[in-house]
Amino acid sequence: MPISTQTDFESIVRETQSHLRAYIAGLGVTGHDVDDVAQDVYIELYRNFERIPANISVERWLKGIARNLCMNFFRRTSRRGRLHRQALAEMLSRADQAESLTDLPGDVEAALAGCLKKLGAESRRLVLLRYEQELPSADIAARLDSTAEAIRVALHRIRAKLRQCINSHLAEQAPA
Amino acid sequence: MSQIERLLERFIDDADGLSEAELAELAAALKANPALVEGLRDQLLIDELLRQKLSLDRADFLAQVRQRVSDHERGECELDARTAELSLLAMRELEAAPEGRRRRPALVLWASLASLLLAVAAAALAGYLGSRGPVARIAQADSSAVVVRGESRLPAGEGFELKPGDVVESQGGEVAIGYDDGTTVQLSGDSTLAFEEAAGKQLLLSSGELVADIAAQPAGRPMIFRTPAAEALVVGTRLRLRASLAETELEVLEGAVELRRRDGDQSQMVNARQLAVLTTGHLTFHSTEWPLDRRGLVILAPAGVGEGLVRSSKTGRLAPFRLKPRGEASLEGARAMRLAGGAVVAERAGRDLLSLLEPANGFSLEVIFRADGPAGTLLTYSPEASPANFELVHDGDWLVWRSRAPTGAIEYRLAQVAARETSHLVVTAGSDGFRAFLNGRLVFEDGANPLADLPWAAGALLFGNAPGNDRPFRGEILGAAIYDRSLPHEDALLSSRRLPVKP
């Protein structure tokens, strides 16, 4: 998407925000910090809207800025394991150069909605407890008479299943 | 399940919950196995997409971007207006200057010739310096940043090699500079940093602010940071340095730094979690570790450079959140929030505050502040389009507490405070009633607890002026803390004696 075809900042934000936030989370930024960094990226876009080279797509430009701001974020935050978090972010950033959900064409959000419907009742319940009610694994475990580790394993499997389902969904939609 | 799989799942579940050693183990395992990195990345992506889809407080992202753009625009307008005012002032002063002080043509000619000679000499020196090897590199820079080399102003792009004599100007953006030994220097705001003509790492911060993470330096060759008034000798530590012509502020985050005044031989050690402030003729030390007793602490601001701390309702641990200045407000590093009509916003902390306070049996607010004038809102916890849950207002000479209570709105006039003096206030409520302590003394008491069964709604926590309020607070908030317990008199008294620790 060259910048010359983009005239509306807000429409770019609307179209790219979900992928961009996923990209930032994919570098190891967590929780509300994802939205804070993403907002910083869009402020940079707002400030430099006319200066983005025509031969660079907006998505690529946003990802470049997001990568730098994420590294900055890890450098600036004085939390534990700063250097290791930076190293992890570097590795995750390199992994993004391989095929990533944030690069796939098609409506990933719609695919995710469809895939959620295909989950079994137990898995759906677990997803809602974790992501809608934002309960930590230990609290979910207490409710379900399980252990935090078992809950983490179950959620890991559910996410892997959703990833496969989204891939299949997008492949079906892709033009032959 | 292997140890690495367990660590991966815990990282996805709560990345902040891993210890330093566990993060190191995970990083090493991922480095050795790229397939694991891709798996982790996929998990993080799906995790985030699920949060976006299902979590209620992630749903208003577009509105938040609009707000940030609006804040950005307002900031630019205020800056333009201030620049115009200053230009006008300068013009008036020139016009009003007596005849004898106006520049005479001959003097202007000599000054021009001298400038020309200086420029030629500077260009020659720049050519000489340009042939020398790099001492550091730009690791990352905002587009506004430039490197001044001789008479050239060059864009400070990633990878730019910095040489002795170069001057980096951040010009409102951020610039990260890296040395080969891993030392990093990060500039922010309007900062000017010169790489001095000398052996070793010697930098002159003539104005602005930097944060540096310094690798261990060779014995007898410390890294030296100079400001107009002081120099800091560092052998390996993390520090924050702020400089202007009138003041130097050094905060040591780790290790220790020797601070020398440039107009004398005296030097003093500044230790970790200490802040040294050097003004004309005065060096004062402050502890950055406040409050000392953190039992029941829910929110603390400021707690680091541009950061506060909020207790996670999930893990119970204190985690950093970002403080965002809005309008005419700024962060003075970890030392204070400076308010001149605007506010410092703690969105995330505000979102979490209610869920942290609701199950608690007590509530306390502790604030250290200095007002420049007689009126203004110091602090507001306010949901959008609803009355504030609580606010602390400096009204005339009085500090006034207002809040929503089950019985309706309450307003308590707590105590009289003087402008331009540092005051320490604790407002506390619990089963033994509602009390306020000013500078450690009990100044207000009500046997009933009006804050039991809080009828509050989640919203933003603002230090300073709420939007639409025409009586902005002007001054500094040096520290603000909220607890989920009632603070007894002795705790309020002890805490009031913490700042400043050493005159």
Interface residues (C-beta under 8 A of the other chain):
Chain A: F9 E10 V13 R14 Q17 S18 R21 A22 Y23 I24 A25 G26 G28 T30 H32 D33 V34 D35 D36 A38 Q39 Y42 I43 E44 Y46 R47 N48 R51 N68 M71 N72 R75 R76 T77 S78 R79 R80 G81 H84 R85 A87 L88 M91 L92 R94 A95 D96 A98 S100 L101 T102 V108 E109 L112 A113 L116 V127 L128 R130 Y131 E132 E134 L135 P136 S137 D139 E149 R152 V153 L155 H156 R159 A160 L162 R163 I166
Chain B: M1 R6 L8 E9 R10 I12 D13 D14 A15 D16 L18 S19 E20 L23 A24 L26 A27 L30 K31 P34 V37 E38 L40 R41 D42 Q43 L44 L45 I46 D47 E48 L49 L50 R51 Q52 K53 L54 S55 L56 D57 R58 F61 L62 Q64 V65 R66 R68 V69 H72 Q140 D142 S143 E158 E174 A176 T184 Q186 V211 D213 R238 L253 G304 V305 G306 E307 K314 T315 A319 P320 F321 R322 E347 R348 R351
